[in-house]
Amino acid sequence: MYNQEESLEMTKCEMLKKIQEYNFSSIELALYLDTHPTDQKALCLHKEYAKKLKDLKDKYQKVYGPLTIYCPCNKWRWLEEPWPWEGSDC
């Protein structure tokens, strides 16, 4: 499981992978909850993963820049990173 202390020791690639994992889990749980809205265990798990996802995204964006164009930032950093077809370290 992710925790704040662990995120301080994660590399950029590890953080991206963990963000993808929490994003996937949150979406899948949301779909499950569409058909099982009274499942309290799933509801609690969705809430937990959604919070961890938000916290990890915030941490990533503070260190490495925006993940999407919807992230408020003081500097437009898109051109500083390699484009997808240029490859990356992840």
C-alpha positions, 0 to 999 in steps of 0.5 A, a space after each residue: 500500500 502507498 503511504 506518504 513516506 513511501 512516496 518520498 522514496 519513489 522514482 518518477 517511474 514508480 510514482 507513475 505506475 502507482 498512479 496508474 494502479 490507483 486510477 485503474 482500481 478507482 475506476 473498476 470499483 466505481 463500475 462495481 458500485 454502479 451495480 452494488 451501491 450498498 457494498 460498504 467494503 467496496 465503498 470504503 475501498 473506493 474512497 481510500 483509493 481515490 484519496 491515495 490517487 489524489 495525494 500521489 498525483 499532487 505529490 507527483 505534480 509538485 515534483 515533476 510537473 503536470 500530468 494533464 492540461 487540467 493541472 493549475 501551474 505557474 509555468 507551462 512545462 509541457 515542452 520540457 519533457 520528452 514527447 511520447 514518441 521520443 521515449 522516456 525513462 519510464 
